C-alpha cells in the first residue's frame, strides 16, 4: 500500500478521451449481452463516423468478435468498420511453453503465444487489432501492462502489440517503450468521461460530441466480468475500457 501511494500520482484527465459504456441502461434497452447481434456495434460506429468532419480520431472496441455465422449483422459491422477506417478491436492471446537448452547447457522453459483470438476473417481484413491480456500481481492487482509481446522461435521473430498501444500508435507518434511497463494511473475508477451506449443509440448525444477524440467502447456492468483491482483505489474496481484509457 505504501509503494502504491508513493508511485501512483493522479493527474489531469484529458477531455479528448471518452468512453462509451455497455452499462445497465444499455442492457435494459437492448436486452442481455449474450443475446446481442453485432448490428448494435455497427450502428454505434456508423453514428460516430457519420460526419467525417465530426468523427473521432480512433474508435477502440474492447470486445471480442471471434467467430461468425455470416449474418447480416456481421456484414454490417464489417461495412461500418471499412467505411470508418478508424476502428481497432480487441483480441486475446493464448500462451504455451516449450523446453529449450541454452548455450550454457542448462534447460529452460520459454513461454510463447500459441494462438491469438482474432476477429472473424472478414472483420480482421478491415480493422486493426491488439491484445488485451491483463497482468496480475500476486495480490490480484493490475500494476503493469504489456505494450507488446515478442519472442523468437525457429528463427522467426513474432511481435504482438497491445490494444492500447495500437490505439496510441494510430493517433500519433508514441515513444519506444519497453515491452512491459508500470501503469501510471491518472484517474480513479469513473474519472474519465463515460457515456452510456444507450444514449449514442437513441441519438441523445449532441452532434460533434466525439469530434477528434479517442473513443473507447467497453463493458461497464459487473455481470460482464471486465473489471480489475487497481493500485489507485483499493475499494473500487476499474473497468477494462478505463484501464486502456489510463
C-alpha angles and dihedrals in degrees: 000000000000091000092049090049092050100046103035112080114175115221143183115309109233114236094216094070113080130174125214105206129213088212139156092281090054093049091049090052099043104025130238114348091234089063096052124112120208096258090091091062090044090054093049092050092047091049093051093048098037093108111037090204090060100035125123120256090237138357115211113195109199093199132102118243101184118150129019140208091202090247126163088253092056090048090049091055091050091050093047091051093044093052093045097046090193104087128118120183134196129257134177129225125223118208136210133172137227134194118238137172118240128216088263090062093249122125121239137183117236123194118215140173109267097178142001119214095229126187115262112287101259091047094046088057093062104034139054119233143191138188123264102195111148124223111225123202120219091266092053097254124127111231102145136053133195114232088189141348117226133179139154126226130167090356094304120116113213122198126187120184124210124247095247093045090052090052093049090048092052092051096049148307115327129198121258096260129185115260089254125034139172112257112243100206113208096183145035120242108292096019096112118081108271125193123185115245086226090066092052091051096047092049097242095127112096118252113265092020092129097037112147091350134132103243120197122192118199151127120302101170127089095230091062090067100224105122131109141197110249133192095237095063123027095185103049131048124226123230120237097249090056091048088058090047090056 
